Amino acid sequence: MLNNFNVFSNPSGLSGEVPSSEIVISTKEEIPNPLVSGYTYLFDEPLTLNEGEEIVFPDNAVITLKSTGPNNGITYTGDSTLLQGSSIQALSLEGLDFTASGTSTLIDLTGANAFNSFTMLNSSIVGFNSLGTATDLYVTANRYSSLFNSQGFHFLDCPIISMQSGLFTNWNNDPTRFLSIFGTCTDVLFNNNVTTPGSSEYVMYIDSGIETDSIQIVGNSNNTYGRFFDPVGLNQTDKRINVSANSRTTDSTVEAYIVSQDNSTATVISAANTPVKTVGTFVERSSERMTTTDTGRITYVGLEDVKLSTSVIISTEIASGVKIPCAFYVNHGNDTNNIISAFADAGGGEVTVTVANWSSHTLANSDRVVITGTTNYNGTYTISSVSVGASTTTFNITATWVSDDATGYWSLIESTSKVPIDLTNSEVSLASLIHREEYKQNEYIEIFFENQSTTNDATMEDISIIVAL
């Protein structure tokens, strides 16, 4: 049953009357031809309509067809179009089951301004040959087109599409796609529906050029052999499309897997107890809602905040020297929000850094930050003092004052991810690191290495990084 199917191209622009009166329909003889605009027609008995008994809408009508009981509906035995008209300001179908036994069409609106608002609630559509007869006329924000075409629901530039708890089955001519979406569709919901596509059919096609804020596809049942997404279009891997608990398709996820193998370039250690980014050339093995770089950065690009786990396995060899303790860290940043706006001389060998507040973290004394993108202050520092304001944070680092670079980025070394290991000259040691953190859009991670007692360089021969839910 369809529990919320709304297509509003411009609800505030309705020019017809709001239905203010109700007419009870108990027999088919009581159905006006055409219907009268401004009325709600209450069907209190199941009806059968034959060829020549179709329901006709007047031009620019505002009409509601509504059931008064749980089993009321309309069975159509003809081979024409059940719901006919030219243009409708607002049409609402509520609680009605539409069933066909012939080679018929559900609805066809032929006018240049077909409709402005279409709502379908708690209804089902079963057995129709097609949903509409106009092959290439789409639902549009400009209000020109037929609502449906012979390939199923076909929407172009519909701000809101909501189809929930619907039953859509037994199309006689096997349309290729049940639901096609194009253009600008701000919010799309397709939840808890039952569809029965044929073996060569698809439940949904989402055009690759679609502009949307969110497409939610949850809890739908595909009870036959058809596939859910047409492979020509987008699917659950797109960051704007959230898919879960549907049959015959996999859920959306968040994951990235990158590796650096047989690396021979050493990570240079300039000072003990100072984390530096591991050096290696990385190759992406897989990713969804994440982007990766060949330098080892993984960035979350999804739309919703998520909590992710990072798993790292590293095989490392010290360049020279004796057995020494080392550690690996996750560096967590956001180049969109973690922007430095100013540097100032704090005196006493310290520099004050001003940044925008980062909602993911509140900085504290002894936190370690990485500063990049500056002329004079790139490096890893330990914070000596912090002042958090309403919109900005200032913190002090030990550095030689040069000038106000007035730009740059900062990121946070996650100290909770430290995993100490011992390295011995010419011996390869394995280290593993597991870290769990909440991510917002455009936040990234990188892996940093720290030599905790000497300045001996180290080579990360093999690094595998996996980020997942």
C-alpha positions as CSV (number, residue, x, y, z in Angstrom):
1,M,0.0,0.0,0.0
2,L,1.3,3.4,-0.9
3,N,1.7,5.4,2.3
4,N,3.1,8.7,1.1
5,F,3.5,9.4,-2.6
6,N,3.8,13.1,-3.2
7,V,4.9,14.8,-6.3
8,F,4.8,18.6,-5.8
9,S,6.2,20.7,-8.6
10,N,4.9,23.9,-7.1
11,P,2.4,23.3,-4.3
12,S,2.2,27.1,-3.5
13,G,1.2,27.8,-7.0
14,L,-2.1,26.0,-7.0
15,S,-4.8,28.1,-8.7
16,G,-7.8,25.8,-8.3
17,E,-10.2,25.5,-5.4
18,V,-9.3,23.6,-2.3
19,P,-11.8,20.7,-2.0
20,S,-14.5,21.9,0.4
21,S,-17.3,19.4,-0.2
22,E,-17.6,15.6,-0.2
23,I,-19.7,13.3,-2.4
24,V,-20.3,9.7,-1.4
25,I,-20.0,7.2,-4.3
26,S,-21.7,3.8,-3.7
27,T,-22.4,2.8,-7.3
28,K,-20.7,3.6,-10.5
29,E,-23.8,5.4,-11.7
30,E,-23.2,8.0,-9.1
31,I,-19.8,9.0,-10.6
32,P,-20.2,12.3,-12.5
33,N,-18.8,12.5,-16.0
34,P,-16.8,14.6,-15.9
35,L,-16.1,15.0,-12.2
36,V,-16.6,18.4,-10.7
37,S,-13.6,20.4,-9.4
38,G,-13.4,21.2,-5.8
39,Y,-14.9,18.0,-4.5
40,T,-13.7,15.0,-2.5
41,Y,-15.3,11.8,-3.9
42,L,-15.7,9.2,-1.1
43,F,-15.9,5.6,-2.4
44,D,-17.7,3.5,0.2
45,E,-18.0,0.3,-1.9
46,P,-15.7,-1.6,-4.2
47,L,-16.6,-0.8,-7.8
48,T,-16.1,-2.4,-11.2
49,L,-15.8,-0.1,-14.2
50,N,-16.0,-1.5,-17.7
51,E,-15.0,-0.1,-21.1
52,G,-16.8,3.2,-21.6
53,E,-17.1,3.9,-17.9
54,E,-13.8,5.6,-17.4
55,I,-13.3,8.5,-14.9
56,V,-12.9,11.8,-16.6
57,F,-11.3,15.0,-15.0
58,P,-12.3,18.5,-16.0
59,D,-9.5,20.9,-17.0
60,N,-7.5,22.5,-14.2
61,A,-9.5,20.5,-11.6
62,V,-8.7,20.1,-7.9
63,I,-10.0,16.6,-7.0
64,T,-9.6,14.0,-4.3
65,L,-10.7,10.3,-4.8
66,K,-10.8,8.7,-1.4
67,S,-11.9,5.3,0.1
68,T,-14.0,5.2,3.2
69,G,-12.9,1.6,4.1
70,P,-9.9,-0.7,4.0
71,N,-11.1,-2.9,1.0
72,N,-12.6,-0.3,-1.3
73,G,-11.2,0.2,-4.7
74,I,-11.8,0.2,-8.4
75,T,-11.5,-2.7,-10.8
76,Y,-11.2,-1.8,-14.4
77,T,-12.0,-4.4,-17.1
78,G,-11.6,-2.1,-20.1
79,D,-8.7,-1.7,-22.5
80,S,-8.5,2.1,-22.4
81,T,-7.3,4.6,-19.8
82,L,-9.1,4.5,-16.4
83,L,-8.3,8.1,-15.3
84,Q,-8.5,10.6,-18.1
85,G,-8.2,14.3,-18.6
86,S,-6.2,17.2,-20.0
87,S,-4.7,19.1,-17.1
88,I,-5.2,18.9,-13.3
89,Q,-4.2,21.5,-10.7
90,A,-4.3,18.9,-7.9
91,L,-5.2,15.2,-7.8
92,S,-5.1,13.1,-4.7
93,L,-5.8,9.3,-4.6
94,E,-6.2,8.1,-1.0
95,G,-6.8,4.6,0.2
96,L,-7.9,3.2,-3.1
97,D,-6.8,-0.1,-4.7
98,F,-6.7,0.1,-8.5
99,T,-6.9,-3.2,-10.3
100,A,-7.0,-4.0,-14.0
101,S,-7.9,-7.2,-15.9
102,G,-7.5,-5.9,-19.4
103,T,-4.7,-4.3,-21.5
104,S,-5.4,-0.9,-19.9
105,T,-3.6,2.3,-18.7
106,L,-4.0,3.7,-15.3
107,I,-3.8,7.5,-16.0
108,D,-3.2,9.7,-19.0
109,L,-3.2,13.5,-18.8
110,T,-2.8,14.9,-22.3
111,G,-2.7,18.7,-21.8
112,A,0.3,21.0,-22.0
113,N,-0.1,21.7,-18.3
114,A,-0.9,18.2,-17.1
115,F,-0.9,18.7,-13.4
116,N,0.6,20.7,-10.6
117,S,0.3,18.4,-7.6
118,F,-0.2,14.6,-7.4
119,T,-0.6,12.7,-4.2
120,M,-1.1,9.0,-3.6
121,L,-1.7,7.6,-0.1
122,N,-2.3,4.1,1.1
123,S,-3.2,2.8,-2.4
124,S,-2.1,0.0,-4.7
125,I,-1.8,-0.5,-8.4
126,V,-2.1,-4.0,-9.8
127,G,-2.4,-5.4,-13.3
128,F,-2.4,-2.4,-15.5
129,N,-0.7,-2.7,-18.9
130,S,1.0,0.6,-18.3
131,L,0.9,3.6,-16.0
132,G,0.5,6.0,-18.9
133,T,0.5,6.3,-22.6
134,A,2.8,9.2,-23.4
135,T,6.2,7.6,-24.2
136,D,8.4,10.6,-23.6
137,L,6.4,13.0,-21.5
138,Y,7.6,13.4,-17.9
139,V,6.6,14.9,-14.7
140,T,8.2,18.4,-14.6
141,A,8.4,21.4,-12.5
142,N,7.2,23.5,-15.5
143,R,3.9,21.5,-15.4
144,Y,4.0,20.2,-19.0
145,S,3.7,16.5,-19.4
146,S,1.9,13.3,-18.7
147,L,2.3,11.9,-15.2
148,F,3.4,8.5,-16.3
149,N,4.7,6.8,-19.4
150,S,4.6,3.3,-20.7
151,Q,7.8,2.4,-18.9
152,G,6.4,3.1,-15.4
153,F,6.8,6.1,-13.2
154,H,9.0,8.7,-14.9
155,F,9.9,11.9,-13.0
156,L,11.9,14.9,-14.2
157,D,12.6,17.9,-12.0
158,C,10.2,16.9,-9.2
159,P,11.3,18.4,-5.9
160,I,9.6,15.8,-3.7
161,I,9.0,12.2,-4.6
162,S,7.7,10.0,-1.8
163,M,6.5,6.4,-2.4
164,Q,6.0,4.3,0.8
165,S,4.3,1.0,1.6
166,G,3.1,0.6,-1.9
167,L,2.2,-2.5,-3.9
168,F,3.1,-2.4,-7.6
169,T,2.7,-5.7,-9.5
170,N,1.6,-7.5,-12.7
171,W,2.2,-5.1,-15.5
172,N,1.2,-6.9,-18.6
173,N,3.7,-5.4,-21.0
174,D,6.8,-5.7,-18.7
175,P,8.0,-2.1,-18.6
176,T,11.8,-1.9,-18.4
177,R,12.0,0.3,-15.4
178,F,9.3,0.8,-12.7
179,L,10.7,4.1,-11.4
180,S,12.9,6.5,-13.4
181,I,14.3,9.8,-11.9
182,F,15.9,12.6,-13.8
183,G,16.8,16.3,-13.3
184,T,16.5,18.1,-10.0
185,C,14.7,16.0,-7.4
186,T,15.6,17.4,-4.0
187,D,14.3,14.6,-1.7
188,V,13.3,11.1,-2.8
189,L,11.8,8.5,-0.5
190,F,11.2,4.9,-1.7
191,N,10.5,2.8,1.3
192,N,8.7,-0.4,2.2
193,N,7.3,-1.0,-1.2
194,V,6.6,-4.4,-2.9
195,T,7.4,-4.6,-6.6
196,T,7.4,-7.6,-9.0
197,P,9.6,-6.8,-12.0
198,G,10.1,-9.3,-14.7
199,S,13.4,-11.1,-15.3
200,S,14.6,-8.4,-17.7
201,E,13.3,-5.4,-15.7
202,Y,14.6,-3.0,-13.1
203,V,12.9,-1.5,-10.1
204,M,14.7,1.8,-10.4
205,Y,16.7,4.0,-12.7
206,I,18.5,7.1,-11.3
207,D,20.0,9.2,-14.0
208,S,23.7,10.0,-13.5
209,G,23.0,13.7,-13.9
210,I,20.5,14.0,-11.2
211,E,20.7,16.8,-8.7
212,T,19.5,15.8,-5.3
213,D,20.1,16.3,-1.6
214,S,19.1,12.8,-0.5
215,I,17.6,9.6,-1.9
216,Q,16.4,7.1,0.7
217,I,15.6,3.5,-0.4
218,V,14.8,1.3,2.6
219,G,12.9,-1.9,3.3
220,N,11.6,-2.7,-0.2
221,S,10.8,-6.2,-1.4
222,N,11.5,-7.4,-4.9
223,N,9.7,-10.6,-5.0
224,T,10.6,-11.8,-8.5
225,Y,13.8,-12.2,-10.5
226,G,14.3,-8.6,-11.7
227,R,17.1,-6.5,-10.5
228,F,16.8,-3.4,-8.3
229,F,19.0,-0.8,-10.0
230,D,19.4,-0.4,-13.7
231,P,23.2,-0.6,-14.2
232,V,23.1,2.3,-16.7
233,G,22.3,4.7,-13.8
234,L,23.4,5.4,-10.3
235,N,23.1,2.9,-7.4
236,Q,23.7,2.5,-3.7
237,T,27.4,3.5,-4.0
238,D,26.6,7.1,-4.8
239,K,27.1,9.3,-1.7
240,R,23.6,10.8,-2.0
241,I,21.8,7.5,-2.2
242,N,21.2,5.6,1.1
243,V,20.1,2.0,0.6
244,S,19.4,-0.5,3.4
245,A,17.3,-3.7,4.1
246,N,16.1,-4.2,0.5
247,S,15.9,-7.5,-1.3
248,R,18.0,-8.2,-4.3
249,T,20.5,-5.4,-3.8
250,T,23.3,-4.7,-1.3
251,D,23.1,-2.0,1.3
252,S,25.0,1.3,1.0
253,T,28.2,1.4,3.1
254,V,31.2,3.5,3.9
255,E,34.6,1.9,3.2
256,A,38.0,2.5,1.8
257,Y,40.9,0.1,1.3
258,I,44.3,1.3,0.2
259,V,47.7,-0.4,0.2
260,S,51.4,0.6,-0.3
261,Q,53.5,-2.4,-1.2
262,D,57.3,-3.0,-1.5
263,N,58.0,0.6,-0.5
264,S,61.7,1.5,-0.4
265,T,61.5,5.2,0.5
266,A,62.3,5.9,4.1
267,T,60.2,8.2,6.3
268,V,62.6,10.8,7.5
269,I,62.7,11.4,11.3
270,S,63.9,14.9,12.2
271,A,63.2,14.7,15.9
272,A,62.4,12.1,18.4
273,N,58.8,12.0,19.8
274,T,57.5,14.0,16.9
275,P,55.0,12.2,14.6
276,V,55.5,12.6,10.9
277,K,53.4,11.3,8.0
278,T,54.4,7.9,6.7
279,V,55.9,7.9,3.3
280,G,54.7,5.5,0.6
281,T,52.8,5.3,-2.7
282,F,49.3,4.0,-2.1
283,V,46.9,2.2,-4.5
284,E,43.2,2.1,-4.0
285,R,41.6,-1.3,-3.9
286,S,38.1,-0.2,-3.2
287,S,36.1,2.8,-1.8
288,E,32.5,3.9,-1.3
289,R,31.7,7.4,0.0
290,M,35.4,7.8,0.6
291,T,38.1,9.3,-1.7
292,T,41.8,8.3,-1.5
293,T,45.1,9.7,-2.6
294,D,48.3,8.0,-3.6
295,T,50.0,9.7,-0.6
296,G,47.7,7.8,1.9
297,R,45.0,10.2,2.7
298,I,41.4,8.8,3.0
299,T,38.6,11.4,3.1
300,Y,35.0,10.8,4.0
301,V,32.6,12.5,1.4
302,G,29.2,11.1,2.6
303,L,26.4,13.4,3.6
304,E,25.7,12.1,7.1
305,D,27.9,11.9,10.1
306,V,29.2,8.3,10.7
307,K,31.3,6.5,13.2
308,L,34.1,4.5,11.4
309,S,36.8,2.1,12.3
310,T,40.3,2.4,10.9
311,S,42.4,-0.7,10.8
312,V,46.1,-0.5,9.8
313,I,48.7,-3.2,9.3
314,I,52.3,-2.0,8.7
315,S,55.5,-3.9,8.1
316,T,58.4,-1.6,9.0
317,E,62.2,-1.7,9.0
318,I,64.5,0.8,10.7
319,A,67.1,2.3,8.4
320,S,70.0,2.0,10.9
321,G,70.7,1.8,14.6
322,V,69.8,-0.3,17.5
323,K,66.5,-1.6,18.9
324,I,64.2,1.4,19.4
325,P,60.6,2.0,20.5
326,C,58.3,3.5,17.8
327,A,54.6,4.3,17.4
328,F,51.9,4.8,14.8
329,Y,49.0,7.3,15.0
330,V,45.9,8.3,13.1
331,N,46.0,11.9,12.0
332,H,42.4,13.3,11.8
333,G,41.7,16.6,9.9
334,N,39.3,18.5,7.7
335,D,40.7,20.9,5.1
336,T,37.3,22.5,4.6
337,N,36.8,23.6,8.2
338,N,40.2,23.2,9.8
339,I,41.6,26.5,8.4
340,I,44.1,28.7,10.2
341,S,43.2,32.4,10.0
342,A,46.1,34.0,11.9
343,F,49.5,33.5,13.6
344,A,50.7,35.9,16.3
345,D,53.9,36.3,18.4
346,A,53.1,35.0,21.9
347,G,56.5,35.8,23.3
348,G,58.8,33.4,25.2
349,G,59.4,31.3,22.1
350,E,55.8,30.6,21.4
351,V,53.4,31.4,18.6
352,T,49.6,31.8,19.0
353,V,47.5,30.1,16.2
354,T,43.9,31.2,15.6
355,V,41.5,28.6,14.0
356,A,37.8,28.2,13.5
357,N,36.1,25.9,16.1
358,W,36.0,22.3,14.9
359,S,32.7,20.6,16.0
360,S,34.3,17.1,15.9
361,H,36.9,18.0,18.6
362,T,37.6,20.5,21.4
363,L,41.3,21.0,21.7
364,A,43.1,20.7,25.0
365,N,46.6,21.2,26.4
366,S,49.1,18.6,25.3
367,D,47.2,17.7,22.2
368,R,49.5,17.3,19.2
369,V,48.6,19.1,16.0
370,V,49.9,19.0,12.4
371,I,50.2,22.3,10.6
372,T,50.5,22.4,6.8
373,G,50.1,24.9,4.0
374,T,52.1,27.7,5.6
375,T,55.4,29.4,4.7
376,N,57.0,29.3,8.2
377,Y,55.2,26.9,10.5
378,N,54.7,23.5,8.8
379,G,55.3,20.7,11.3
380,T,54.0,18.7,14.2
381,Y,53.5,20.6,17.5
382,T,52.3,20.0,21.1
383,I,49.8,22.5,22.3
384,S,50.9,24.4,25.5
385,S,47.7,26.4,26.1
386,V,44.2,26.7,24.6
387,S,41.4,29.3,24.6
388,V,38.1,28.3,23.2
389,G,35.7,31.1,22.1
390,A,32.3,31.2,20.6
391,S,33.4,30.6,17.0
392,T,37.3,30.5,17.1
393,T,39.9,28.7,19.1
394,T,43.5,30.0,19.8
395,F,46.3,27.7,20.9
396,N,50.0,28.2,21.5
397,I,52.8,26.1,20.1
398,T,56.6,26.2,20.6
399,A,58.0,27.8,17.5
400,T,60.2,30.7,16.3
401,W,58.1,33.7,15.4
402,V,58.6,34.9,11.8
403,S,55.5,36.6,10.6
404,D,51.7,36.1,10.3
405,D,51.3,33.7,7.4
406,A,47.5,34.2,7.8
407,T,46.7,30.9,6.2
408,G,47.2,27.2,6.6
409,Y,45.6,24.0,7.8
410,W,45.7,22.0,11.0
411,S,44.8,18.5,12.0
412,L,44.8,16.5,15.2
413,I,47.1,13.6,16.1
414,E,44.8,11.1,17.8
415,S,47.0,10.0,20.7
416,T,44.6,7.3,21.7
417,S,45.7,5.3,18.6
418,K,49.3,5.0,19.7
419,V,50.6,1.4,19.3
420,P,54.3,1.1,20.5
421,I,56.5,-1.4,18.8
422,D,60.2,-2.2,18.8
423,L,62.4,-2.0,15.7
424,T,65.8,-3.4,15.2
425,N,68.2,-2.6,12.4
426,S,67.6,-4.9,9.4
427,E,64.7,-6.6,11.1
428,V,61.2,-6.2,9.9
429,S,58.5,-5.7,12.5
430,L,54.7,-5.8,12.1
431,A,52.5,-3.2,13.7
432,S,48.7,-3.1,13.8
433,L,46.5,-0.2,14.7
434,I,42.7,-0.1,15.3
435,H,41.0,3.3,15.8
436,R,37.3,4.3,15.9
437,E,36.2,7.8,15.4
438,E,33.2,9.9,14.2
439,Y,33.5,11.5,10.8
440,K,31.8,14.4,9.2
441,Q,31.8,15.3,5.5
442,N,35.3,16.1,4.2
443,E,37.1,14.8,7.3
444,Y,40.2,12.7,6.5
445,I,42.7,10.4,8.1
446,E,46.4,9.8,7.5
447,I,48.9,7.5,9.3
448,F,51.8,9.1,11.2
449,F,54.9,7.4,12.5
450,E,56.9,8.4,15.6
451,N,60.4,7.4,16.6
452,Q,60.2,7.7,20.4
453,S,63.9,7.8,21.3
454,T,66.2,8.6,18.4
455,T,66.1,10.3,15.0
456,N,66.7,7.2,13.0
457,D,64.7,7.1,9.7
458,A,62.4,4.1,9.1
459,T,61.0,2.5,5.9
460,M,57.3,1.4,5.9
461,E,57.7,-1.5,3.4
462,D,54.0,-2.5,3.3
463,I,51.0,-0.6,4.6
464,S,47.4,-1.6,4.4
465,I,44.7,0.8,5.6
466,I,41.0,-0.1,5.8
467,V,38.3,2.3,6.9
468,A,34.8,0.9,7.3
469,L,31.6,1.1,9.4
